Amino acid sequence: MYRIDDVSGVITDAVYDEGTEQLVVRRSQDVEPIIERNKAMANEGRKWDFGDDWGRLYARIPNIVIEQWMREDGVNVLALEGDDQGKYLRAKLNSSDYRDLKTDPGVY
């Protein structure tokens, strides 16, 4: 089974391994366009303010990266609320591994 999500571009490939009798599911996503756009936005130096009622664009995180964090850290990033979510995301985005996810490097 091979499926591409029309919205996120996440590719799901599931193959049954007869030798181990296991279903192997692989998920991937081309994150390069997102990373390149984030870098361009960060270099433009704008605050990316969407108005008083909405907020500010701090980062764009590909779906596959969120899934990776959930697997590695055992944390449902999407279920965290308030300060817990903010602390978790700030720690991730301020690390050198994920700095290219930020659209505004001056925040936090």
Steps between C-alpha positions, in 0.01 A plus 500: 500500500636840400317824583585870476302741718377779272528769768825421685684306232575225753562170324389180669639175366384176661648163404432159648823313571418132456828391658426672832121500455495869586351802335772762451376858471734774385403869497694775330458857384699733277580770757744695284242749361380577853856543630598725209191719548567524874859610434384764252243635745755511782749685277240757395494620861125553516306416811233317296221655708154391394314764698402555860237227501703220353864505596842472352666232288789366705570174314370256245549140605453220244255229606766231477718689751214518749448126455874444560489705823198303619679168440835606645374695801183305571310829514184582310606849396152579373334412830723721713333819615606847597839537666584129461465517123689830484789369709528182296492679165741773609750240618478313168507808276783668687725197460752514217342187347173678423596867456396491133139440600479852641369783284597765756836419660482798735210362704578327831 
